[in-house]
Amino acid sequence: MKFIIHDQSHEFCFIYNSSEYKIINSKNLKIPTITDEEIEYQNLWKLFFNTISIKERTNPRCQMQYMPKKYWKNLIEI
């Protein structure tokens, strides 16, 4: 599966194209736009996340132990 992991703070990208990987500087890299298929997967993930969550047991403090709040803006489900 092809994918890109983009580190915005250090301006690096890890790119994998099903056979090889590269780590490159992302200063001049054009990041692909989000496709309709990606939006559909995001919606499916949100639906899954909301379906399995228990509203009464939501605990943001516990969530921050596993994922610092500074990264929450990049999470689809938050």
C-alpha positions in Angstrom: 0.0 0.0 0.0 1.3 3.4 -0.9 1.5 6.0 1.9 3.2 9.2 3.1 4.1 10.2 6.6 4.7 13.9 6.8 6.5 15.4 9.7 5.5 19.1 9.5 7.7 20.3 12.3 10.9 18.9 10.9 9.9 19.2 7.3 10.6 15.6 6.4 8.5 12.9 4.6 8.6 9.2 4.7 7.3 7.9 1.4 6.5 4.3 0.6 5.3 3.2 -2.9 4.7 -0.5 -2.4 8.3 -1.6 -3.2 10.7 1.0 -1.8 10.8 3.8 0.7 12.4 7.3 0.8 13.0 9.9 3.4 13.1 13.3 1.8 13.0 16.9 2.8 9.5 18.3 2.4 10.2 22.0 2.0 9.6 21.9 -1.8 7.4 18.9 -1.8 3.8 19.2 -3.0 1.6 17.1 -0.7 -1.3 15.4 -2.6 -4.8 16.7 -1.9 -7.2 14.5 -0.1 -9.3 12.4 -2.5 -12.9 11.5 -2.2 -11.9 8.0 -1.4 -9.7 9.3 1.5 -12.7 11.4 2.8 -14.9 8.3 2.7 -12.3 6.3 4.8 -12.1 9.2 7.2 -15.9 9.2 7.6 -15.9 5.4 8.1 -13.2 5.8 10.8 -15.3 8.5 12.6 -18.3 6.3 12.4 -16.4 3.4 13.9 -14.8 5.6 16.6 -18.2 7.1 17.6 -19.9 3.7 17.6 -17.5 2.0 20.0 -17.0 4.9 22.3 -18.9 5.2 25.5 -19.9 8.9 26.0 -20.1 8.6 29.8 -16.6 7.2 30.0 -14.9 9.9 27.9 -11.7 10.9 29.7 -9.5 13.5 27.9 -6.9 13.4 30.6 -6.4 9.7 30.1 -6.3 10.3 26.3 -3.5 12.8 26.7 -1.4 10.2 28.5 -1.4 8.2 25.2 -1.5 11.0 22.7 -0.3 14.5 23.7 -2.9 17.2 23.1 -0.6 19.0 20.7 -1.2 16.2 18.2 -5.0 16.2 18.5 -5.4 18.7 15.6 -4.1 16.0 13.3 -6.5 13.2 14.5 -9.6 12.6 12.5 -11.7 11.3 15.4 -11.1 14.3 17.8 
